[in-house]
Amino acid sequence: MASGRGPNNDITDVPGIRVGQAEDAAVRTGVTVILPDNPAIVAGDVRGGGPGTRETDLLDPSTLVDRADAIVLSGGSSYGLGAADGVAAYLGARGRGFRLTEIEGVPASPIVPAAILYDLANGGDKSWGETPPYFDLGRRACAKARIGVAQGRHGAGYGARAGAEQGGIGSASFATGDDLIIGALVAVNSFGSVRMPASDVFWAAPFEIDGEFGGGRASGSLPPAADLPSDTKLAVARANTTIGVVAVNAALTQAETRRVAIMAQDGYARAIRPVHGPTDGDVVFVLAVGGARIDNPLSLTRIGSIAADCVARAVARAVFEAARATSR
């Protein structure tokens, strides 16, 4: 098999990975669920100064549980963490989850790490009182899990912003010539800009494959990086975060999976400027679904490098597809 982007060019090119999404147009928010067919080794890395997460303690290799049944990305700030409850309820009702021992009448405990972004101030109707929509959105997204990812203004990216632009959901994949497949999915709600100054060219342009986000290229030299990009001045401080998931068809330990997550965070830095600031909550989860055993540091480095490129491409695709939908 020749190397290049996968047939769907999204995270579901990784065997055993499906994605479900649900939105509430009135609230201007949504949820994205990444659902492996079987519990997958999970790890993560948190870089932003304002994260909102669930189940991140178990991402440490020293803890008991090393696999996840699903990963949830949600709008809604802290309210959005309730989406993982809906996913856990959906999966638990179908017998999925962790059991230390089998005891009749005792249900399994679905393991559902989650991360949220802030979309509360985007103009949607947030007058939900004591019944935020996220439990139902999580359940609905899980029920819709499938192969293929709707990109742009969908799921957790439905009400997101990227600097001064519409944010969204983006995904990309890469298949090597030796049957390794890596995919990334990102909900982009960044304070930083995804485009080069005074340009419509994406910072991620050097990593683009086959014109997947417009094919724009920089001409001439860029202005010196003496200050924040001008379009970030239109972004809403304290209302940011880029959250994402990488999947790989390799048999990794949890410690190895964590290293891939650390390297994958570099994809944000390649695609967003600035990033990892005090108002961002940037998170990357990684799912290793099994496959070939990686038995040397060079192979693991290769996976992490490809993962970072996929993350950068996914960031640009999110904004590109959101802008393209808006212009129609």
TORTI-661850 format. One line per field, with one value per residue (C-alpha): residue in one letter; chain; x, y, z. Coordinates in steps of 0.02 Angstrom, whole numbers, plus 32768, in hexadecimal, padded with zeros to 4 digits. Layout:
# residues N
residu <- A | ...
chaine <- A | ...
px <- X | ...
py <- Y | ...
pz <- Z | ...
//
This chain:
# residues 328
residu <- M | A | S | G | R | G | P | N | N | D | I | T | D | V | P | G | I | R | V | G | Q | A | E | D | A | A | V | R | T | G | V | T | V | I | L | P | D | N | P | A | I | V | A | G | D | V | R | G | G | G | P | G | T | R | E | T | D | L | L | D | P | S | T | L | V | D | R | A | D | A | I | V | L | S | G | G | S | S | Y | G | L | G | A | A | D | G | V | A | A | Y | L | G | A | R | G | R | G | F | R | L | T | E | I | E | G | V | P | A | S | P | I | V | P | A | A | I | L | Y | D | L | A | N | G | G | D | K | S | W | G | E | T | P | P | Y | F | D | L | G | R | R | A | C | A | K | A | R | I | G | V | A | Q | G | R | H | G | A | G | Y | G | A | R | A | G | A | E | Q | G | G | I | G | S | A | S | F | A | T | G | D | D | L | I | I | G | A | L | V | A | V | N | S | F | G | S | V | R | M | P | A | S | D | V | F | W | A | A | P | F | E | I | D | G | E | F | G | G | G | R | A | S | G | S | L | P | P | A | A | D | L | P | S | D | T | K | L | A | V | A | R | A | N | T | T | I | G | V | V | A | V | N | A | A | L | T | Q | A | E | T | R | R | V | A | I | M | A | Q | D | G | Y | A | R | A | I | R | P | V | H | G | P | T | D | G | D | V | V | F | V | L | A | V | G | G | A | R | I | D | N | P | L | S | L | T | R | I | G | S | I | A | A | D | C | V | A | R | A | V | A | R | A | V | F | E | A | A | R | A | T | S | R
chaine <- A | A | A | A | A | A | A | A | A | A | A | A | A | A | A | A | A | A | A | A | A | A | A | A | A | A | A | A | A | A | A | A | A | A | A | A | A | A | A | A | A | A | A | A | A | A | A | A | A | A | A | A | A | A | A | A | A | A | A | A | A | A | A | A | A | A | A | A | A | A | A | A | A | A | A | A | A | A | A | A | A | A | A | A | A | A | A | A | A | A | A | A | A | A | A | A | A | A | A | A | A | A | A | A | A | A | A | A | A | A | A | A | A | A | A | A | A | A | A | A | A | A | A | A | A | A | A | A | A | A | A | A | A | A | A | A | A | A | A | A | A | A | A | A | A | A | A | A | A | A | A | A | A | A | A | A | A | A | A | A | A | A | A | A | A | A | A | A | A | A | A | A | A | A | A | A | A | A | A | A | A | A | A | A | A | A | A | A | A | A | A | A | A | A | A | A | A | A | A | A | A | A | A | A | A | A | A | A | A | A | A | A | A | A | A | A | A | A | A | A | A | A | A | A | A | A | A | A | A | A | A | A | A | A | A | A | A | A | A | A | A | A | A | A | A | A | A | A | A | A | A | A | A | A | A | A | A | A | A | A | A | A | A | A | A | A | A | A | A | A | A | A | A | A | A | A | A | A | A | A | A | A | A | A | A | A | A | A | A | A | A | A | A | A | A | A | A | A | A | A | A | A | A | A | A | A | A | A | A | A | A | A | A | A | A | A | A | A | A | A | A | A | A | A | A | A | A | A
px <- 8000 | 8042 | 8052 | 7FDD | 7F3A | 7EBB | 7E21 | 7DAF | 7E3B | 7DF7 | 7E0F | 7D97 | 7E1A | 7E68 | 7E16 | 7D9A | 7D7A | 7CD0 | 7C97 | 7BEC | 7BB5 | 7B1C | 7AF0 | 7A6F | 7A56 | 79F5 | 7A7C | 7B07 | 7B68 | 7B8C | 7BE6 | 7C5E | 7C7C | 7D0F | 7CDC | 7D54 | 7D03 | 7D60 | 7DAF | 7E50 | 7EEF | 7EDD | 7F52 | 7F50 | 7FAB | 7F6A | 7FC7 | 7F4C | 7F3C | 7E7F | 7E4F | 7DA9 | 7DB7 | 7D72 | 7DCB | 7E79 | 7EC3 | 7EB2 | 7F1F | 7FB7 | 800A | 8014 | 7F57 | 7EEB | 7E89 | 7EE9 | 7E5B | 7DCA | 7D21 | 7D09 | 7D4F | 7CDA | 7CFB | 7C75 | 7C44 | 7BF3 | 7C86 | 7C6E | 7BBA | 7BFB | 7C50 | 7BA2 | 7BA8 | 7C1B | 7B91 | 7B1D | 7BA1 | 7BC5 | 7B0B | 7AFB | 7B90 | 7B68 | 7AB9 | 7B0C | 7B83 | 7C20 | 7C97 | 7D1C | 7D01 | 7D82 | 7D1E | 7C7C | 7BEF | 7B3D | 7ACF | 7B62 | 7B74 | 7C19 | 7C63 | 7C81 | 7D25 | 7D03 | 7D89 | 7D4B | 7D81 | 7D1A | 7D2A | 7CD9 | 7C49 | 7BD4 | 7BE4 | 7BC1 | 7B10 | 7AB1 | 7A22 | 7A75 | 79DA | 79D1 | 79B9 | 79D8 | 79D4 | 7A6C | 7A61 | 7B06 | 7AD0 | 7A56 | 7AD3 | 7B54 | 7AD8 | 7A9D | 7B4F | 7B7D | 7AE6 | 7B19 | 7BCC | 7C03 | 7C91 | 7CB5 | 7CBA | 7C50 | 7CCA | 7CB8 | 7C25 | 7BF5 | 7BFB | 7C68 | 7C9E | 7BEE | 7BFA | 7CB7 | 7D25 | 7DD9 | 7E22 | 7DAF | 7D6A | 7CE8 | 7D36 | 7CFD | 7D27 | 7DB6 | 7E03 | 7E92 | 7EED | 7F8E | 7FB3 | 8067 | 80A6 | 80B5 | 7FFF | 800C | 7F76 | 7F6C | 7ED8 | 7EB0 | 7E0E | 7E0F | 7D8C | 7DD8 | 7DA4 | 7E4A | 7E7A | 7F0A | 7EFE | 7F06 | 7F40 | 7FE1 | 7FDD | 7F82 | 7F5E | 7EDE | 7F69 | 7F63 | 7FF8 | 7FE2 | 7FFC | 80A5 | 8050 | 7FBB | 7F9B | 7F41 | 7EF4 | 7E8C | 7E77 | 7E82 | 7F35 | 7F6A | 8024 | 8082 | 80DB | 8171 | 81AA | 8138 | 8138 | 81A0 | 814A | 8151 | 80A0 | 8002 | 7FB1 | 7F3A | 7EA0 | 7EB3 | 7E84 | 7DD3 | 7DD1 | 7D7C | 7DFD | 7DCC | 7D5D | 7DD7 | 7E19 | 7E4C | 7E28 | 7E4B | 7E66 | 7EE9 | 7ED0 | 7F52 | 7F49 | 7FDE | 7FF3 | 803B | 804F | 7FFA | 80A3 | 80C9 | 801C | 803D | 80DD | 8079 | 7FFF | 808E | 80D4 | 8027 | 8011 | 8096 | 8012 | 7FB4 | 8052 | 806A | 7FB9 | 7F89 | 7FE4 | 7FE9 | 7FB6 | 7FBE | 7F9C | 7F4C | 7E9D | 7EAD | 7E85 | 7EE2 | 7ED5 | 7F05 | 7EC8 | 7F15 | 7EC3 | 7F30 | 7EB7 | 7F34 | 7F91 | 804B | 80B9 | 812E | 81D2 | 824D | 8255 | 826B | 81C5 | 816D | 81BC | 817B | 80CA | 80D5 | 8118 | 808E | 800C | 8046 | 8037 | 7F88 | 7F55 | 7F94 | 7F36 | 7E98 | 7E9E | 7EA6 | 7E1F | 7DA9 | 7DB2 | 7DB8 | 7D1B | 7CBF | 7CE8 | 7CB8 | 7C0E | 7BEF | 7C14 | 7B98
py <- 8000 | 80AB | 812E | 81C3 | 81FA | 8172 | 8151 | 81BD | 8231 | 822E | 81D3 | 8146 | 8108 | 80B8 | 800B | 7FFA | 80B5 | 8106 | 81B8 | 81F9 | 82AF | 830E | 83C6 | 843B | 84CB | 8537 | 852A | 8532 | 84A3 | 83EB | 834C | 82D7 | 8224 | 81BB | 8106 | 8073 | 7FCC | 7F84 | 7FD7 | 8029 | 805A | 8112 | 819E | 825A | 82FD | 83A3 | 8443 | 84D2 | 853F | 852D | 8477 | 8424 | 8367 | 82C5 | 8221 | 8267 | 821B | 816E | 81A3 | 818D | 80E4 | 80C2 | 80B5 | 8018 | 8038 | 8054 | 8048 | 80B7 | 8089 | 8133 | 81E4 | 8279 | 8329 | 83A7 | 845C | 84A7 | 84C9 | 846D | 8443 | 83E2 | 8362 | 831D | 82DA | 8250 | 821A | 8202 | 819C | 8133 | 8111 | 80DE | 8069 | 8022 | 7FF4 | 7F8C | 7F33 | 7F95 | 7FCC | 7F99 | 7F09 | 7EDB | 7E3C | 7DF5 | 7E09 | 7DE2 | 7E7D | 7EF6 | 7F5A | 7F7E | 802D | 807E | 80DE | 8182 | 820A | 82B2 | 8364 | 8401 | 84A7 | 854D | 8581 | 85CE | 8680 | 865A | 869E | 85FB | 85E3 | 85A7 | 85BC | 8502 | 8515 | 846E | 8408 | 842C | 83CD | 8373 | 82CB | 82B6 | 82F7 | 8279 | 81E9 | 821F | 8233 | 8186 | 8139 | 818A | 814A | 8116 | 8112 | 81BF | 826A | 8302 | 8394 | 844C | 8489 | 83E3 | 838C | 83DC | 845F | 849A | 853B | 854D | 85DD | 85DB | 8685 | 86FA | 866E | 85E6 | 854D | 849B | 83E3 | 83A9 | 8300 | 82B7 | 8213 | 81CC | 811A | 80E1 | 8065 | 7FDF | 7FDB | 8059 | 80CF | 816A | 81E0 | 827F | 82DA | 8389 | 8404 | 84AF | 853C | 8596 | 8644 | 863D | 8654 | 85C2 | 8630 | 868B | 8749 | 87B0 | 8711 | 8689 | 8606 | 858A | 8577 | 84BC | 84D4 | 847B | 83DB | 83DF | 8346 | 8351 | 83FD | 83BF | 846F | 84DB | 84CB | 857B | 859E | 8633 | 86A5 | 8709 | 871C | 872E | 87C7 | 87B7 | 8763 | 87FD | 87F4 | 878C | 8773 | 8803 | 8796 | 874F | 87FB | 87D0 | 872B | 871C | 8701 | 867F | 862C | 85B5 | 8504 | 8487 | 83D3 | 8337 | 827D | 8219 | 8160 | 80E4 | 802D | 7FF7 | 7F91 | 8013 | 8014 | 80A2 | 80F5 | 80ED | 8130 | 81C2 | 81EB | 81F2 | 826B | 82DC | 82DE | 82F6 | 8399 | 83E1 | 83D9 | 8464 | 84CE | 84B0 | 84E8 | 856D | 8609 | 8627 | 8586 | 8537 | 85E0 | 8600 | 860C | 8570 | 84C2 | 8460 | 83A3 | 830E | 825D | 81C7 | 811E | 8089 | 8009 | 7F7B | 7F34 | 7F27 | 7F2E | 7FC3 | 7F82 | 8012 | 80CD | 80FE | 80AE | 8107 | 81AC | 818F | 8178 | 8216 | 827C | 8243 | 8261 | 8316 | 8333 | 82E7 | 8358 | 83F2 | 83BF | 839C | 844B | 849D | 842B | 845B | 8515 | 84FA | 848E | 8504 | 8599 | 853A | 850C | 85C1 | 8602 | 858F
pz <- 8000 | 7FD0 | 8058 | 805D | 80A9 | 80CD | 8061 | 80CE | 8107 | 81B8 | 825C | 822A | 81AF | 8249 | 8253 | 82E1 | 82F8 | 82DD | 82FE | 8330 | 8338 | 8375 | 8379 | 83C4 | 834A | 83C5 | 844A | 83C6 | 840F | 83F3 | 8421 | 83C6 | 8400 | 83C7 | 83E0 | 83CD | 83A7 | 843C | 84D4 | 8499 | 84F4 | 8520 | 8553 | 8547 | 8559 | 859C | 856D | 8578 | 8613 | 8622 | 8602 | 8627 | 862C | 8673 | 869C | 867A | 8719 | 86CD | 863A | 86AC | 8689 | 8744 | 8756 | 874E | 86AE | 860B | 858C | 8559 | 8513 | 84C2 | 84BD | 84C5 | 8482 | 84AE | 84AC | 8544 | 85B6 | 865C | 862F | 8599 | 8608 | 8621 | 856F | 85AE | 8626 | 8592 | 8536 | 85D1 | 85E6 | 8530 | 8537 | 85E2 | 85AA | 8523 | 859A | 8571 | 85F8 | 8674 | 86EE | 8770 | 8795 | 8750 | 87CF | 879F | 879F | 87A5 | 8705 | 86AD | 86BD | 8613 | 860D | 85B3 | 85BB | 857F | 855A | 853F | 84E7 | 8511 | 84A0 | 8522 | 84DE | 8426 | 8422 | 8434 | 84B0 | 8550 | 85BE | 85E6 | 86A1 | 86F7 | 8656 | 85E9 | 8543 | 854E | 8598 | 8508 | 8487 | 84C3 | 84BA | 840D | 83CC | 840A | 83B6 | 8310 | 8310 | 8261 | 81E5 | 819E | 81F1 | 81C5 | 81D0 | 81ED | 8254 | 82A3 | 834C | 83D0 | 8351 | 8328 | 838B | 838F | 8357 | 8316 | 833A | 82D9 | 826C | 827B | 82CE | 82B9 | 82AF | 8241 | 8220 | 81BB | 81A7 | 8164 | 812C | 811E | 809E | 8125 | 8160 | 81EE | 81F3 | 825F | 8269 | 82C8 | 82F0 | 833A | 8379 | 8359 | 83CD | 83D7 | 8411 | 8397 | 82DC | 8264 | 81D3 | 81AC | 81C8 | 8143 | 80E4 | 80C9 | 80CC | 815B | 81CF | 81AD | 80F1 | 80ED | 8129 | 80B2 | 8044 | 7F9C | 7FB9 | 804C | 8091 | 7FF7 | 7FBD | 7FED | 7FFD | 8045 | 7FCC | 8007 | 80BA | 814F | 81C0 | 825D | 82F0 | 835F | 83A2 | 83A3 | 82F8 | 82D8 | 82C3 | 8372 | 83B3 | 8379 | 83D6 | 847F | 8508 | 858A | 8507 | 84B5 | 84A9 | 8423 | 844E | 83E9 | 83D8 | 837B | 8351 | 8314 | 82E2 | 8349 | 83E8 | 845E | 8519 | 8576 | 8593 | 84D9 | 84B2 | 8527 | 84C8 | 8426 | 8479 | 84B0 | 8400 | 83B3 | 8413 | 839F | 8317 | 836F | 8371 | 82B7 | 828E | 830F | 8349 | 83DB | 8434 | 84E2 | 8532 | 85DC | 8591 | 8526 | 8565 | 84E0 | 84F1 | 8484 | 84A9 | 844F | 8431 | 8402 | 83BB | 83A4 | 8311 | 82F2 | 838D | 8391 | 83D6 | 83C5 | 83EB | 8335 | 8304 | 8393 | 835E | 82AE | 82F0 | 835A | 82C9 | 8253 | 82DB | 82F0 | 8234 | 8234 | 82C4 | 8266 | 81C9 | 822E | 827A | 81CE | 8188 | 8216 | 81ED | 8131 | 8130 | 81A6 | 8137 | 8099 | 80E3 | 8117 | 8067 | 8012
//
